[in-house]
Amino acid sequence: MRRGPLVDELVRSLVTGERRALSRLITLVEQRNDKVNDISQSIYPYTGKGYCVGVSGPPGSGKSTIVDCLIKLARKEDKRVGVLAVDPTSPYTDGAVLGDRIRMQRHSLDSDVFIRSMATRGSHGGISKSVGLAVQLLDASGKEMLIVETVGVGQSEVDITTVADTVIVVLVPEAGDTVQTMKAGLLETADILVVNKSDREGAQRLV
């Protein structure tokens, strides 16, 4: 079956690193456009080079700040970075709050850093259903470090394991007692556990 000219043109631009094509393709994926299958098939030969890091944890744990630091470290190594920051969905517009861009704005003028906020759109696992394909789009566009920051929904936020090669779970001393920590399925997804805001009381106990 022949793919439409729009998809073919956008994918050709995407694989050269054209940011506008990347943005338009992610938008089509978020809208669950009827061309999503065509997009997936078209970009497949160009994927498999990027490494995806998922950053998860409860709201207010400092995920965005850690992502900002990861971007800085990756750019020091001259790696091209793509970030998907999953934000809560507006009940009125279905859009993302865009809060994560505020914390990462020092990278906004870097042409080798692409940051996109995505709305959860009713998904309850911390990421939307569109994130997996959006990660592949970042990969196909030549981004070497792919970072997905989840929305921060708590113990059930485990969908990140389906898209990330390495999962970082960020915790803070105020996260709850030991029993609360042990029952959190979120911890089972972690490759790396980070105790953030470790100057606060209870940090060593959490460690």
Secondary structure, DSSP 4 states (H G I P E B T S, - for coil): -PPPHHHHHHHHHHTTT-HHHHHHHHHHHHTT-TTHHHHHHHHGGG-S--EEEEEE-STTSSHHHHHHHHHHHHHHTT--EEEEEEEPBPTTTS-B--HHHHHTGGGTT-TTEEEEEEE-TT-SSSS-TTHHHHHHHHHHTT-SEEEEE-----TT--GGGGT-SEEEEEE-GGG--HHHHHH-GGGGG-SEEEE-STTSTTHHHH-
